[in-house]
Amino acid sequence: MAGIKFFDPYPVFMKRAHGSRVWDVDGNEYVDYLMSYGALILGHGAMAVRESIESVMGSLGTTVFGTPTEGEVEYGTALRDIYHPGGSVRFTNSGLEATTLAVRLARAHTRKRRIAKFEGHYHGAVDRLLFSYSPDVAKAGDPESPVPIADSADVDKGLLSDSVALPFNDWEATERILMRNAKELACVILEPFEEGVIPGERRFMNNLRKLTRDLEIPLIFDEVKTGFRVRLGGATEFYSIVPDIACLGKIIGGGLPIGAVVGEANILVRLDPRRNQGTRVFHSGTFNGNPLSVSVGMATISALSKPGEFDLLRRRTERLKRGISAALDERGIPHRMAGEGGMFNAYLTSEPVRNYRDIKRSDLRLRHFLDLELITNGVYLKPENRYCLSLAHSDDDVSLTKERFAQSIDNVIASAPS
Ligand SMILES: Cc1ncc(COP(=O)(O)O)c(C=O)c1O
């Protein structure tokens, strides 16, 4: 069992952080790879973030006005230029608000109801998208024709009847399902890298873009994990595919709450409050685009854009990824590594890992024990979750983690019943 903060047998309570390190309430020190689920790409308490917060307080004299600000326009323009040149942007306070808004825009734009999403993809704790994220495979139907399964007790049959589940990285099956439902589909939403790390295969991604364009179904990239992490321009840059709407969150606030929708101006124009009620999409939020979040976001882009910085992050991430893979190889543990840019994960299986059902076939139990052992040895990540690095992770951190990883697997092997 796991939730955002809970995992079996019990979660660790953290008390303090600095750079790549965190300390728990008992004073134990860890190299942190959770990095608040990837949100902290500059590390904990980065100087650029502190300075940005102080500068907002000093120059604006407040944390929020409830009015538009220059900072909001400046950051919105920067995001638009990276993710959808010529498009429009709207800020929210979280990733789930961004996906909610994107889906509402798509439904209003197409005047259709149904939403297609991929099995195993997460788009936030929002009713319309809380299906087939972590279904029981025994109940989820044929892998080529998955049945939408509610992830939360409140998601009723009415919502499910508007839901279409798709199999990631299976183009023939995806095409068949999309063609069958095309007349009713308001959008297709996906994590272009499942769990932030398993890439949509090139042919799959290109075909998906082409078919959704041909059928005039808005394509939504949920880049809440991949934005700024796979590349500065996220999966959009990685694939050179421009979705109709991209949803951003987490990292783009540099550690403060934020979300954003970036996309086609002719879709986002429905947010214009001057439009007729019948064609307008309602959107609100007291803290949307607040000065602190947009300023820290801007500082994050500036830090990541410094020559060589993102490459350094990528190289260190690759080094750790290779080290972990080598340690597993040396001990004969079958595995598949996945991930790009500043994050990766290891799936304990000898079979290719292309989607949710493949992940479910990997050895999640061994992985859980290994991650608990890592925590005991001073390497923190949420068990079974991905590794997220930051600009604060040093070569020494990587070397130390590799040593501790090797020691942790040896401990797990030694304690396994023979
Ligand atoms: C791909 C993706 N979309 C949406 C969300 C929801 O973001 P938030 O937790 O900020 O609401 C998450 C959160 O993990 C996510 O990973």
The ligand as a Tripos MOL2 file, in Angstrom:
@<TRIPOS>MOLECULE
LIG
   16    16     1     0     0
SMALL
NO_CHARGES

@<TRIPOS>ATOM
      1 C1          1.8210   13.2880  -14.7680 C.3       1 LIG1
      2 C2          1.1310   13.9700  -13.6150 C.ar      1 LIG1
      3 N1          0.0370   14.6920  -13.8570 N.ar      1 LIG1
      4 C3         -0.6000   15.3640  -12.8810 C.ar      1 LIG1
      5 C4         -0.1610   15.2930  -11.5790 C.ar      1 LIG1
      6 C5         -0.8840   16.0280  -10.4890 C.3       1 LIG1
      7 O1         -0.1000   17.0860  -10.0430 O.3       1 LIG1
      8 P1         -0.3740   17.7150   -8.5790 P.3       1 LIG1
      9 O2          0.0600   16.6890   -7.6030 O.co2     1 LIG1
     10 O3          0.4410   18.9720   -8.5650 O.co2     1 LIG1
     11 O4         -1.8230   17.9980   -8.5090 O.co2     1 LIG1
     12 C6          0.9700   14.5240  -11.2770 C.ar      1 LIG1
     13 C7          1.4480   14.4040   -9.8950 C.2       1 LIG1
     14 O5          2.2550   13.5870   -9.5610 O.2       1 LIG1
     15 C8          1.6330   13.8360  -12.3240 C.ar      1 LIG1
     16 O6          2.7170   13.1010  -12.0910 O.3       1 LIG1
@<TRIPOS>BOND
     1     1     2 1
     2     2     3 ar
     3     2    15 ar
     4     3     4 ar
     5     4     5 ar
     6     5     6 1
     7     5    12 ar
     8     6     7 1
     9     7     8 1
    10     8     9 2
    11     8    10 1
    12     8    11 1
    13    12    13 1
    14    12    15 ar
    15    13    14 2
    16    15    16 1
@<TRIPOS>SUBSTRUCTURE
     1 LIG1         1 GROUP 0 **** ****
